Amino acid sequence: MGLLSLVLPASFLCFGCGSAPDVEPSPNGAFTFVDGGASVGASRYGFTLPEPLDLDRAQVLRREVEWFPSTALVGYLDLDLPLPSGEELIEKQAEPWSATTSELRLEDAKGDVIFNESAPLGEWIWSGAVGGRTTSLYTIKTCFEPTGEGPFTLVAKVTPAAEGAPSGVLGLRGGGWKLEGEPMPLSALLR
């Protein structure tokens, strides 16, 4: 399912009120953490791994996350592939490499599993912004509310089916006033 994204310059929305401040990423375990601020409607918080995941070779990757904000998040894989639409999406999901199995698991400090998903890439939900550079893959099982004590461990296991898969970046994201049921803050208009 694709998302329509409309981007307007801040000056259009607030008639020259200035631009949004730069957001500085900070480390969080092996991940880079970004808090986009209170004006972000969805995906306010982002955790990404700095190195891409090679989907053409078998591997198991274990990376630590120190903490999470108290909000709903989703574990995902961003493919280096513009979001296909319509028939093109069906064709991409039928590519031989889309049979590559990706397992994504999140554990708390005690080793208790918060979520665990293992399925061929073609069966994950393919999502993204029209005209975007990446396609985000996730499933209902990779949506979670943080529980337990940190640090947390994200485990990714790749079992390739064919060559030619695009590379991907693992991450977790969520939050924002739209998802948390809060009204749009005035700061969203006055950036």
MARBA-3410 file (N, C-alpha, C, O; in Angstrom, 1 decimal):
191
0.8,-1.2,0.0,0.0,0.0,0.0,0.9,1.2,0.0,1.8,1.3,0.9 ~ 0.7,2.1,-0.9,1.6,3.3,-1.0,0.9,4.5,-0.3,-0.3,4.6,-0.1 ~ 1.8,5.4,0.2,1.4,6.6,0.8,1.6,7.7,-0.1,2.6,7.8,-0.8 ~ 0.7,8.7,-0.1,0.9,9.9,-0.9,1.5,10.9,0.0,1.1,11.2,1.1 ~ 2.6,11.5,-0.5,3.3,12.5,0.3,3.3,13.8,-0.4,3.7,13.9,-1.6
2.9,14.8,0.3,2.9,16.2,-0.3,3.8,17.0,0.5,3.6,17.1,1.8 ~ 4.8,17.6,-0.1,5.8,18.4,0.6,5.7,19.8,0.2,5.8,20.1,-1.0 ~ 5.4,20.7,1.1,5.3,22.1,0.9,6.4,22.8,1.6,6.7,22.4,2.8 ~ 7.0,23.9,1.1,8.0,24.6,1.8,7.4,25.2,3.0,6.2,25.7,3.0 ~ 8.1,25.3,4.1,7.6,25.9,5.4,7.2,27.3,5.1,6.2,27.8,5.8
7.8,28.1,4.2,7.4,29.5,4.0,6.0,29.5,3.4,5.3,30.5,3.6 ~ 5.6,28.5,2.7,4.2,28.4,2.1,3.2,28.3,3.3,2.1,28.9,3.2 ~ 3.5,27.5,4.3,2.6,27.3,5.4,2.5,28.4,6.4,1.4,28.7,6.9 ~ 3.6,29.1,6.6,3.6,30.1,7.6,4.1,31.5,7.1,4.4,32.3,7.9 ~ 4.1,31.6,5.8,4.4,32.9,5.2,5.7,33.5,5.7,5.7,34.7,6.2
6.8,32.8,5.6,8.1,33.3,6.0,8.5,33.2,7.4,9.3,34.0,7.9 ~ 7.9,32.3,8.2,8.2,32.1,9.6,9.5,31.5,9.8,9.9,31.3,11.0 ~ 10.2,31.1,8.8,11.5,30.4,9.0,11.4,28.9,8.7,10.4,28.4,8.3 ~ 12.5,28.2,8.8,12.5,26.8,8.4,12.7,26.0,9.7,13.0,26.5,10.8 ~ 12.5,24.7,9.5,12.6,23.8,10.6,14.0,23.7,11.1,14.9,23.8,10.2
14.3,23.6,12.4,15.7,23.4,12.8,16.3,22.1,12.3,15.6,21.1,12.1 ~ 17.6,22.1,12.1,18.3,20.9,11.8,18.2,19.9,12.9,18.3,20.3,14.1 ~ 18.0,18.7,12.6,17.9,17.6,13.7,19.2,16.9,13.7,19.6,16.3,12.7 ~ 19.9,16.9,14.8,21.2,16.2,15.0,20.9,14.7,15.4,20.3,14.5,16.4 ~ 21.4,13.8,14.6,21.3,12.4,15.1,22.3,12.1,16.2,23.3,12.8,16.4
21.9,11.2,17.1,22.8,10.8,18.2,22.9,9.3,18.3,22.0,8.6,17.8 ~ 23.9,8.8,18.9,24.1,7.3,19.0,23.1,6.7,20.0,22.8,7.4,21.0 ~ 22.6,5.5,19.7,21.8,4.8,20.6,22.2,3.3,20.4,21.6,2.6,19.6 ~ 23.2,2.8,21.2,23.7,1.5,20.9,24.4,1.5,19.5,25.2,2.4,19.2 ~ 24.1,0.5,18.7,24.7,0.4,17.4,23.9,1.3,16.4,24.3,1.4,15.2
22.8,1.9,16.8,21.9,2.6,15.9,22.1,4.1,16.0,22.7,4.6,17.0 ~ 21.7,4.8,15.0,21.7,6.2,14.9,20.3,6.6,15.3,19.3,6.1,14.6 ~ 20.1,7.5,16.2,18.8,7.9,16.7,18.5,9.3,16.3,19.3,10.2,16.4 ~ 17.3,9.6,15.8,16.8,10.9,15.4,15.5,11.2,16.0,14.6,10.3,15.8 ~ 15.3,12.3,16.7,14.0,12.7,17.2,13.7,13.9,16.3,14.3,15.0,16.5
12.7,13.8,15.5,12.3,14.9,14.6,11.6,16.0,15.2,11.4,17.0,14.6 ~ 11.2,15.9,16.5,10.5,16.9,17.2,9.0,16.8,17.3,8.4,16.0,16.6 ~ 8.4,17.6,18.1,7.0,17.5,18.4,6.1,17.8,17.2,4.9,17.4,17.2 ~ 6.6,18.5,16.2,5.8,18.9,15.0,5.6,17.8,14.0,4.9,17.9,13.0 ~ 6.4,16.6,14.2,6.3,15.5,13.2,5.0,14.7,13.5,4.8,14.3,14.6
4.3,14.5,12.4,3.0,13.8,12.5,3.2,12.3,12.7,2.5,11.7,13.6 ~ 4.0,11.7,12.0,4.3,10.3,12.0,5.8,10.0,11.9,6.5,10.8,11.2 ~ 6.2,9.0,12.5,7.7,8.6,12.4,8.5,9.7,13.0,9.6,10.0,12.4 ~ 8.1,10.2,14.2,9.0,11.2,14.9,10.3,10.6,15.3,11.3,11.3,15.1 ~ 10.3,9.4,15.8,11.6,8.8,16.2,12.1,7.8,15.2,11.3,7.0,14.7
13.3,7.9,14.9,14.0,6.9,14.0,15.2,6.4,14.5,16.1,7.1,15.0 ~ 15.4,5.1,14.4,16.6,4.3,14.8,17.0,3.6,13.5,16.3,2.8,13.0 ~ 18.2,3.9,13.0,18.7,3.2,11.8,20.1,2.7,12.1,20.9,3.3,12.8 ~ 20.4,1.6,11.4,21.8,1.1,11.4,22.6,1.8,10.4,22.1,2.0,9.3 ~ 23.9,2.1,10.7,24.7,2.8,9.7,25.1,2.0,8.5,25.4,2.5,7.4
25.2,0.7,8.7,25.7,-0.2,7.6,24.5,-0.8,6.9,23.5,-1.3,7.5 ~ 24.5,-1.0,5.5,23.4,-1.6,4.8,23.5,-3.1,5.0,24.5,-3.7,5.4 ~ 22.4,-3.8,4.8,22.2,-5.2,5.0,22.2,-5.8,3.6,21.4,-5.5,2.7 ~ 23.2,-6.7,3.3,23.3,-7.4,2.0,22.4,-8.5,2.0,22.5,-9.5,2.7 ~ 21.4,-8.4,1.1,20.3,-9.5,1.0,20.7,-10.6,0.1,19.9,-11.5,-0.2
21.9,-10.5,-0.5,22.4,-11.6,-1.5,23.2,-12.6,-0.8,23.7,-13.6,-1.4 ~ 23.4,-12.5,0.5,24.3,-13.5,1.2,23.6,-13.9,2.6,23.0,-13.1,3.2 ~ 23.8,-15.1,2.9,23.3,-15.6,4.2,24.1,-15.0,5.3,25.3,-14.9,5.3 ~ 23.3,-14.5,6.3,24.0,-13.9,7.5,23.0,-13.7,8.7,21.8,-13.8,8.5 ~ 23.6,-13.5,9.8,22.9,-13.2,11.0,23.5,-12.0,11.6,24.7,-11.9,11.8
22.7,-11.0,11.9,23.2,-9.7,12.4,22.6,-9.4,13.7,21.3,-9.5,13.9 ~ 23.3,-9.1,14.7,22.8,-8.8,16.1,23.3,-7.4,16.5,24.5,-7.1,16.5 ~ 22.4,-6.5,16.7,22.8,-5.1,17.1,21.9,-4.6,18.3,20.8,-4.9,18.4 ~ 22.6,-3.8,19.1,22.0,-3.4,20.4,21.4,-2.0,20.3,22.0,-1.1,19.6 ~ 20.3,-1.8,20.9,19.6,-0.5,21.1,19.5,-0.3,22.6,19.0,-1.1,23.3
20.0,0.8,23.1,20.0,1.1,24.5,18.6,1.3,25.1,18.3,0.8,26.1 ~ 17.8,2.1,24.4,16.5,2.5,25.0,15.5,2.9,23.8,15.9,3.1,22.7 ~ 14.2,2.9,24.2,13.2,3.3,23.2,12.3,4.3,23.9,12.2,4.3,25.1 ~ 11.7,5.3,23.1,10.7,6.1,23.7,9.4,5.3,24.0,9.3,4.2,23.4 ~ 8.6,5.8,24.9,7.3,5.1,25.2,6.3,5.3,24.2,5.3,6.1,24.5
6.4,4.7,23.1,5.4,4.9,22.0,5.4,3.7,21.1,6.4,2.9,21.1 ~ 4.4,3.5,20.3,4.3,2.4,19.3,5.4,2.6,18.3,5.6,3.7,17.8 ~ 6.1,1.5,17.9,7.2,1.6,16.9,7.0,0.4,16.0,6.2,-0.5,16.2 ~ 7.7,0.4,14.9,7.7,-0.7,13.9,9.2,-1.0,13.5,10.0,-0.1,13.2 ~ 9.5,-2.3,13.4,10.8,-2.7,12.9,10.6,-2.9,11.4,9.6,-3.4,10.9
11.6,-2.4,10.6,11.4,-2.4,9.2,12.7,-2.6,8.5,13.8,-2.6,9.1 ~ 12.7,-2.8,7.2,13.8,-2.9,6.3,13.6,-2.0,5.1,12.6,-2.2,4.4 ~ 14.4,-0.9,5.0,14.3,0.0,3.9,15.1,-0.6,2.7,16.3,-0.6,2.8 ~ 14.4,-0.9,1.6,15.1,-1.4,0.4,15.6,-0.2,-0.4,14.8,0.8,-0.5 ~ 16.7,-0.3,-1.0,17.2,0.7,-1.9,16.5,0.5,-3.2,17.1,0.1,-4.2
15.2,0.9,-3.3,14.4,0.6,-4.4,13.2,1.6,-4.3,12.5,1.6,-3.3 ~ 13.0,2.4,-5.4,11.8,3.3,-5.3,10.5,2.4,-5.2,10.5,1.3,-5.7 ~ 9.5,2.9,-4.4,8.3,2.2,-4.2,7.6,1.9,-5.5,7.2,2.8,-6.2 ~ 7.5,0.6,-5.9,6.7,0.3,-7.1,5.2,0.5,-6.9,4.8,0.4,-5.7 ~ 4.5,0.7,-7.9,3.0,0.8,-7.8,2.3,-0.1,-8.7,2.9,-0.4,-9.8
1.1,-0.4,-8.4,0.2,-1.2,-9.3,0.9,-2.5,-9.7,1.4,-3.3,-8.9 ~ 0.9,-2.8,-11.1,1.4,-4.0,-11.7,2.9,-4.1,-11.4,3.4,-5.2,-11.2 ~ 3.6,-3.0,-11.3,5.1,-3.0,-11.1,5.4,-3.6,-9.7,6.3,-4.3,-9.5 ~ 4.5,-3.3,-8.7,4.7,-3.8,-7.3,4.5,-5.4,-7.4,5.3,-6.1,-6.8 ~ 3.5,-5.8,-8.1,3.2,-7.3,-8.2,4.4,-8.0,-8.8,4.9,-9.0,-8.4
5.0,-7.3,-9.9,6.2,-7.9,-10.6,7.4,-7.9,-9.6,8.1,-8.9,-9.6 ~ 7.6,-6.8,-8.9,8.8,-6.8,-7.9,8.6,-7.9,-6.9,9.6,-8.5,-6.5 ~ 7.4,-8.1,-6.3,7.2,-9.1,-5.3,7.3,-10.5,-5.9,7.5,-11.4,-5.1 ~ 7.3,-10.6,-7.2,7.4,-12.0,-7.8,8.9,-12.2,-8.3,9.2,-13.3,-8.8 ~ 9.8,-11.2,-8.2,11.2,-11.4,-8.6,11.8,-12.6,-7.8,11.4,-12.8,-6.6
12.7,-13.3,-8.4,13.3,-14.4,-7.7,13.9,-14.0,-6.3,13.8,-14.8,-5.3 ~ 14.5,-12.8,-6.2,15.1,-12.4,-5.0,14.1,-12.1,-3.9,14.4,-12.1,-2.7 ~ 12.8,-11.9,-4.3,11.8,-11.6,-3.2,11.4,-12.8,-2.4,10.7,-12.7,-1.4 ~ 11.9,-14.0,-2.8,11.7,-15.2,-2.0,12.8,-15.3,-0.9,12.7,-16.2,-0.1 ~ 13.7,-14.4,-0.9,14.7,-14.3,0.2,14.0,-14.2,1.5,13.1,-13.3,1.7
14.3,-15.0,2.5,13.7,-15.0,3.8,14.4,-14.0,4.7,15.6,-14.1,4.8 ~ 13.6,-13.1,5.3,14.2,-12.2,6.3,13.5,-12.5,7.6,12.3,-12.4,7.7 ~ 14.3,-12.7,8.6,13.8,-12.9,10.0,14.2,-11.6,10.7,15.4,-11.2,10.7 ~ 13.3,-11.0,11.4,13.6,-9.9,12.3,13.0,-10.1,13.6,11.8,-10.4,13.8 ~ 13.9,-10.0,14.6,13.5,-10.3,16.0,14.0,-9.3,17.0,15.2,-8.8,16.8
13.2,-8.9,17.9,13.7,-7.9,19.0,13.5,-8.6,20.3,12.5,-9.1,20.7 ~ 14.6,-8.5,21.1,14.7,-9.1,22.4,15.0,-8.0,23.5,15.7,-7.1,23.2 ~ 14.5,-8.2,24.7,14.8,-7.3,25.8,16.1,-7.8,26.4,16.7,-8.8,26.0 ~ 16.5,-7.1,27.5,17.8,-7.5,28.2,17.8,-8.9,28.8,18.8,-9.5,28.9 ~ 16.6,-9.4,29.1,16.5,-10.8,29.7,16.4,-11.8,28.6,16.5,-13.0,28.9
16.4,-11.4,27.3,16.3,-12.4,26.2,14.8,-12.7,25.9,14.6,-13.5,25.0 ~ 13.9,-12.0,26.5,12.4,-12.2,26.2,12.2,-11.6,24.8,12.6,-10.5,24.5 ~ 11.5,-12.3,24.0,11.2,-11.8,22.6,10.0,-10.8,22.6,8.9,-11.2,23.1 ~ 10.2,-9.6,22.1,9.2,-8.6,21.9,8.4,-8.8,20.6,7.2,-8.7,20.6 ~ 9.1,-9.1,19.6,8.5,-9.5,18.3,9.5,-10.4,17.6,10.7,-10.4,17.7
8.9,-11.2,16.7,9.6,-12.2,15.8,8.9,-12.4,14.6,7.7,-12.8,14.6 ~ 9.5,-12.1,13.4,8.9,-12.3,12.1,9.9,-13.0,11.2,11.0,-12.6,11.2 ~ 9.4,-14.0,10.5,10.3,-14.6,9.5,9.4,-15.0,8.3,8.5,-15.8,8.4 ~ 9.7,-14.3,7.1,8.9,-14.5,5.9,9.7,-14.1,4.7,10.6,-13.2,4.9 ~ 9.3,-14.6,3.5,10.0,-14.1,2.3,9.6,-12.6,2.1,8.6,-12.2,2.5
10.6,-11.9,1.6,10.4,-10.4,1.4,9.1,-10.1,0.6,8.5,-9.1,0.9 ~ 8.8,-10.9,-0.4,7.6,-10.7,-1.2,6.3,-10.7,-0.4,5.3,-10.2,-0.8 ~ 6.3,-11.3,0.8,5.1,-11.4,1.7,5.1,-10.3,2.7,4.0,-10.2,3.4 ~ 6.1,-9.5,2.9,6.1,-8.4,3.8,5.2,-7.3,3.2,4.9,-7.3,2.0 ~ 4.8,-6.3,4.0,4.1,-5.2,3.5,5.1,-4.2,2.9,6.0,-3.8,3.5
4.8,-3.8,1.6,5.7,-2.9,0.9,5.1,-1.5,1.0,3.9,-1.3,0.5 ~ 5.8,-0.5,1.5,5.2,0.8,1.8,6.2,1.8,1.5,7.4,1.6,1.4 ~ 5.8,3.1,1.4,6.7,4.2,1.1,6.0,5.4,0.6,4.8,5.4,0.4 ~ 6.8,6.4,0.2,6.2,7.6,-0.3,6.4,7.6,-1.8,7.4,7.1,-2.4 ~ 5.3,8.0,-2.5,5.4,8.1,-4.0,6.5,9.1,-4.4,6.6,10.2,-3.9
7.4,8.6,-5.2,8.5,9.4,-5.6,9.7,9.3,-4.7,10.8,9.9,-4.9 ~ 9.6,8.5,-3.6,10.7,8.3,-2.7,11.8,7.4,-3.2,11.6,6.7,-4.3 ~ 12.9,7.4,-2.6,14.0,6.6,-3.0,14.0,5.2,-2.5,14.7,4.3,-3.0 ~ 13.2,4.9,-1.4,13.3,3.6,-0.8,11.9,3.0,-0.6,10.9,3.7,-0.7 ~ 11.8,1.7,-0.5,10.6,1.0,-0.1,10.8,0.4,1.2,11.8,-0.3,1.5
9.9,0.7,2.2,9.9,0.1,3.5,9.2,-1.2,3.6,8.0,-1.2,3.2 ~ 9.8,-2.2,4.1,9.1,-3.5,4.3,9.0,-3.8,5.8,9.9,-3.6,6.6 ~ 7.8,-4.2,6.2,7.5,-4.5,7.6,6.3,-5.4,7.6,5.7,-5.7,6.5 ~ 5.9,-6.0,8.7,4.7,-6.8,8.8,4.0,-6.3,10.1,4.5,-5.6,10.9 ~ 2.8,-6.8,10.3,2.0,-6.5,11.5,2.8,-7.0,12.7,2.7,-6.4,13.8
3.5,-8.1,12.6,4.2,-8.7,13.7,5.4,-7.8,14.1,5.8,-7.9,15.3 ~ 5.9,-7.0,13.2,7.1,-6.1,13.6,6.6,-4.8,14.2,7.5,-4.0,14.5 ~ 5.3,-4.6,14.4,4.8,-3.4,15.1,4.7,-3.8,16.6,4.3,-4.9,16.9 ~ 5.2,-2.9,17.4,5.3,-3.2,18.9,5.3,-2.0,19.7,5.5,-0.9,19.3 ~ 5.0,-2.2,21.0,5.1,-1.2,22.1,6.3,-1.7,22.9,6.3,-2.8,23.4
7.3,-0.8,23.1,8.4,-1.3,23.9,8.0,-1.8,25.3,7.3,-1.1,26.0 ~ 8.5,-2.9,25.7,8.3,-3.5,27.0,9.6,-4.0,27.5,10.5,-4.3,26.7 ~ 9.7,-4.2,28.8,10.9,-4.8,29.4,12.0,-3.8,29.5,11.8,-2.6,29.2 ~ 13.1,-4.3,30.0,14.3,-3.4,30.2,15.3,-3.5,29.1,15.4,-4.5,28.4 ~ 15.9,-2.3,28.8,17.0,-2.3,27.8,18.3,-2.7,28.5,18.4,-2.8,29.7
19.3,-2.9,27.8,19.4,-2.7,26.3,18.6,-3.8,25.6,18.4,-4.9,26.1 ~ 18.2,-3.5,24.4,17.4,-4.4,23.5,18.4,-4.9,22.4,19.3,-4.2,22.1 ~ 18.1,-6.0,21.8,18.9,-6.6,20.7,18.0,-6.8,19.6,17.0,-7.6,19.7 ~ 18.3,-6.2,18.4,17.6,-6.5,17.2,18.4,-7.5,16.4,19.6,-7.3,16.2 ~ 17.8,-8.6,16.1,18.5,-9.7,15.4,17.8,-9.8,14.0,16.6,-9.9,13.8
18.7,-9.8,13.0,18.2,-10.0,11.6,18.9,-11.2,11.0,20.1,-11.3,11.1 ~ 18.2,-12.1,10.4,18.7,-13.2,9.7,18.3,-13.2,8.3,17.1,-13.1,8.0 ~ 19.2,-13.4,7.3,18.9,-13.4,5.9,19.2,-14.8,5.3,20.3,-15.3,5.5 ~ 18.2,-15.3,4.6,18.4,-16.6,3.9,18.1,-16.3,2.4,16.9,-16.2,2.1 ~ 19.2,-16.0,1.6,18.9,-15.6,0.2,18.3,-16.7,-0.6,18.5,-17.8,-0.5
17.5,-16.2,-1.6,16.9,-17.1,-2.6,17.5,-17.0,-3.9,17.5,-17.9,-4.7 ~ 17.9,-15.8,-4.3,18.5,-15.5,-5.6,19.3,-14.2,-5.5,19.1,-13.4,-4.6 ~ 20.2,-14.0,-6.5,21.0,-12.8,-6.6,20.1,-11.7,-7.1,19.0,-11.9,-7.7 ~ 20.6,-10.5,-6.9,20.0,-9.3,-7.5,19.1,-8.5,-6.6,18.5,-7.5,-7.0 ~ 19.1,-8.9,-5.3,18.2,-8.2,-4.3,18.9,-6.8,-4.1,20.1,-6.7,-4.0
18.0,-5.8,-3.9,18.6,-4.5,-3.5,19.1,-4.6,-2.1,18.7,-5.4,-1.3 ~ 20.1,-3.7,-1.8,20.5,-3.7,-0.4,19.4,-3.0,0.5,18.5,-2.4,0.0 ~ 19.5,-3.2,1.8,18.5,-2.6,2.7,19.2,-2.1,3.9,20.3,-2.3,4.2 ~ 18.4,-1.2,4.6,18.9,-0.7,5.9,17.8,-1.0,6.9,16.6,-0.8,6.8 ~ 18.3,-1.6,8.0,17.4,-2.0,9.1,17.2,-0.8,10.0,18.0,0.0,10.3
16.0,-0.8,10.6,15.7,0.3,11.5,14.4,0.1,12.3,13.7,-0.9,12.1 ~ 14.1,1.0,13.1,12.9,1.0,13.9,12.4,2.5,13.9,13.2,3.4,14.0 ~ 11.1,2.7,13.8,10.6,4.1,13.8,9.2,4.1,14.3,8.5,3.1,14.3 ~ 8.7,5.3,14.7,7.4,5.5,15.2,7.2,6.8,15.9,8.1,7.6,15.9 ~ 6.1,6.9,16.6,5.7,8.1,17.3,5.2,9.2,16.4,5.0,9.0,15.2
5.0,10.3,17.0,4.4,11.5,16.3,3.0,11.7,16.7,2.3,10.8,17.1 ~ 2.5,13.0,16.6,1.2,13.3,17.1,0.1,12.6,16.4,-1.0,12.4,17.1 ~ 0.2,12.3,15.1,-0.9,11.6,14.5,-1.1,10.2,15.0,-2.2,9.8,15.3 ~ 0.0,9.5,15.3,-0.1,8.1,15.8,-0.4,8.1,17.3,-1.0,7.1,17.8 ~ -0.1,9.1,18.0,-0.3,9.1,19.5,-1.6,9.7,19.8,-2.0,9.9,21.0
-2.4,10.1,18.8,-3.8,10.6,19.0,-3.8,12.0,19.6,-4.8,12.4,20.2 ~ -2.8,12.8,19.4,-2.7,14.2,20.0,-3.1,15.1,18.8,-2.9,14.8,17.7 ~ -3.6,16.3,19.2,-3.9,17.3,18.1,-2.6,17.8,17.5,-1.5,17.8,18.1 ~ -2.7,18.3,16.3,-1.5,18.8,15.6,-1.0,20.1,16.4,-1.8,21.0,16.6 ~ 0.3,20.1,16.8,0.8,21.2,17.5,0.9,22.4,16.6,1.2,22.3,15.4
0.8,23.6,17.1,1.0,24.8,16.4,2.4,24.9,15.7,2.5,25.5,14.7 ~ 3.3,24.3,16.4,4.7,24.3,15.9,4.8,23.6,14.5,5.7,23.8,13.8 ~ 3.8,22.7,14.2,3.8,22.0,12.9,3.6,23.0,11.8,4.0,22.8,10.7 ~ 2.8,24.1,12.1,2.6,25.1,11.1,3.6,26.2,11.1,3.8,26.8,10.0 ~ 4.2,26.5,12.2,5.1,27.6,12.3,6.5,27.2,12.3,7.4,27.8,13.0
6.9,26.3,11.4,8.3,25.9,11.3,8.9,26.7,10.1,10.1,26.5,9.8
END
